[in-house]
Structure formats: C-alpha cells, structure tokens
Amino acid sequence: MQVTEMKTKLEEKIKALEEEKRTLLEERDKLKEILVLSEKAKTLESEVSKLKEEIKSLRDKIPEDILEELGKTVPKILESEGEKEEEGEECYQEEELF
C-alpha cells in the first residue's frame, strides 16, 4: 500500500470517529436532560400529592356544626374547589398519556 492510500484511510477513519464522538456526546447530553426532568417531575408529583392530602385533612377537620351555621355557602365553595381538584387530576392523567 502506498503512503498516500494509508494517509487517506487514516483521514477517513478519523472523520468517522469524530462523527461518532459527536453523535455520542449529543445522545449523552439529551439523556442527562431527560434524567434531570424526570427527577423534577417526581419531586413535583410528591409535593402535589402532599398538598392534596393536607388540603383534604384540613377540610375534614372543619366541624359539621360550623358548616351548618355558615349555611350552604361554605359547602358549595368547598364542593366547587373539590371539583376543581378533580378536573386538575383528570388533566394530569391526560398529560401522563402523552
């Protein structure tokens, strides 16, 4: 093999390796981004769940007699807030499908 051919083959090999390296670096960066986003989503899911539990607990602690004294206004407000939560859960479940 002549020196010129050897040089050409080495240059081609270097080009191919540089391209593969670039591709692998891009993939690595995207996977790191996915990992960060996944961890953030888990954290937010946990926080939302805790907040929902806290809200439910607080609502459950409101004595019935106080609700009766205030009339039907407070239960209607609480029911509408509960409906909003349910709608939010439905939207969240739809997002999970994507």
C-alpha positions in Angstrom: 0.0 0.0 0.0 1.3 3.4 -0.8 1.7 6.1 1.7 -1.0 8.3 0.1 -3.6 5.5 0.4 -2.6 4.9 4.0 -3.0 8.6 4.7 -6.4 8.8 3.0 -7.6 5.7 5.0 -6.5 7.2 8.3 -8.1 10.6 7.5 -11.4 8.7 6.7 -11.1 6.8 9.9 -10.5 10.0 11.9 -13.6 11.6 10.3 -15.8 8.7 11.1 -14.6 8.5 14.7 -15.1 12.3 15.1 -18.6 12.0 13.8 -19.4 9.0 16.1 -18.0 11.0 19.1 -20.2 14.0 18.2 -23.2 11.8 18.0 -22.5 10.1 21.3 -21.9 13.4 23.1 -25.3 14.7 21.8 -27.0 11.5 23.0 -25.3 11.7 26.4 -26.4 15.3 26.8 -30.0 14.5 25.9 -30.1 11.6 28.3 -28.8 13.8 31.1 -31.5 16.3 30.4 -34.2 13.6 30.5 -32.8 12.4 33.8 -33.0 15.9 35.3 -36.5 16.4 34.0 -37.6 13.0 35.3 -36.3 13.8 38.8 -38.0 17.2 38.8 -41.3 15.6 37.7 -41.1 13.0 40.6 -40.4 15.8 43.1 -43.3 17.9 41.9 -45.6 14.8 41.9 -44.7 14.2 45.5 -45.2 17.8 46.5 -48.6 18.0 44.8 -49.7 14.8 46.5 -48.7 16.1 49.9 -50.5 19.3 49.3 -53.7 17.5 48.3 -53.5 15.3 51.4 -53.0 18.4 53.6 -56.0 20.2 52.0 -58.2 17.1 52.5 -57.1 16.8 56.1 -57.9 20.4 56.7 -61.3 20.2 55.1 -62.0 17.1 57.2 -61.2 19.0 60.4 -63.9 21.6 59.8 -66.7 20.7 62.2 -70.0 20.0 60.7 -71.9 22.3 63.1 -69.8 25.2 61.9 -70.6 24.4 58.3 -74.3 24.3 59.2 -74.1 27.7 61.0 -72.4 29.2 58.0 -75.2 27.9 55.8 -74.9 26.3 52.4 -72.3 28.8 51.1 -69.2 27.2 52.6 -70.1 23.6 51.4 -70.7 25.0 47.9 -67.4 26.7 48.0 -65.7 23.5 49.2 -67.5 21.4 46.6 -66.5 23.7 43.8 -62.9 23.6 45.0 -63.2 19.8 45.1 -64.5 19.7 41.6 -61.5 21.9 40.5 -59.1 19.4 42.1 -60.9 16.5 40.2 -60.6 18.4 37.0 -56.9 19.0 37.7 -56.4 15.3 38.3 -58.2 14.5 35.0 -55.9 16.9 33.1 -52.9 15.4 34.9 -53.9 11.9 33.9 -54.4 13.0 30.3 -50.9 14.5 30.3 -49.5 11.2 31.5 -50.9 9.6 28.4 -48.6 11.7 26.3 
